[in-house]
Amino acid sequence: MPEEKPKVEDNVVYIGRKPSMAYVLAVITQFTNGAPDVLIKARGKAISRAVDVAEIVRRRFLQDVKIKSVDIATEERELEDKTKLNVSTMTLVLGK
C-alpha cells in the first residue's frame, strides 16, 4: 500500500529565516496563480518578519490586497530533553 503524504495547502506561506523578499515573492506568486486568499504562518521570532511580508505585499506590490484576519495562538513544543516550551504563533490571511 503506498504511503500517504500529508496534504500541503498551496495557499500557505510558512515564514522562516530567509530574507523577507523571498516570502513576498511566494505570496505574490500565489495570488498570480489564482489563489483568492493566502495564509502567512509564523512562529516565535519569525512573527515580525511575517508582519513585514504582509505589509510589503500590501503597500508596494498589490494595493488591492487586504488583511482579512489575524489569528494568534500559543503552541506547546517538547524539546529533546523532554522539557516543554511555549511558542507564540500567528496566521495572517491576505485576500483580494
Secondary structure in CASP SS format (residue, H / E / C, confidence):
PFRMAT SS
TARGET T0000
AUTHOR 0000-0000-0000
METHOD secondary structure of the structure
MODEL  1
M C 1.00
P C 1.00
E C 1.00
E C 1.00
K C 1.00
P C 1.00
K C 1.00
V C 1.00
E C 1.00
D C 1.00
N C 1.00
V E 1.00
V E 1.00
Y E 1.00
I C 1.00
G C 1.00
R C 1.00
K C 1.00
P C 1.00
S H 1.00
M H 1.00
A H 1.00
Y H 1.00
V H 1.00
L H 1.00
A H 1.00
V H 1.00
I H 1.00
T H 1.00
Q H 1.00
F H 1.00
T H 1.00
N C 1.00
G C 1.00
A C 1.00
P C 1.00
D E 1.00
V E 1.00
L E 1.00
I E 1.00
K E 1.00
A E 1.00
R E 1.00
G H 1.00
K H 1.00
A H 1.00
I H 1.00
S H 1.00
R H 1.00
A H 1.00
V H 1.00
D H 1.00
V H 1.00
A H 1.00
E H 1.00
I H 1.00
V H 1.00
R H 1.00
R H 1.00
R H 1.00
F H 1.00
L C 1.00
Q C 1.00
D C 1.00
V C 1.00
K E 1.00
I E 1.00
K E 1.00
S E 1.00
V E 1.00
D E 1.00
I E 1.00
A E 1.00
T E 1.00
E E 1.00
E E 1.00
R E 1.00
E E 1.00
L C 1.00
E C 1.00
D C 1.00
K C 1.00
T C 1.00
K E 1.00
L E 1.00
N E 1.00
V E 1.00
S E 1.00
T E 1.00
M E 1.00
T E 1.00
L E 1.00
V E 1.00
L E 1.00
G E 1.00
K C 1.00
END
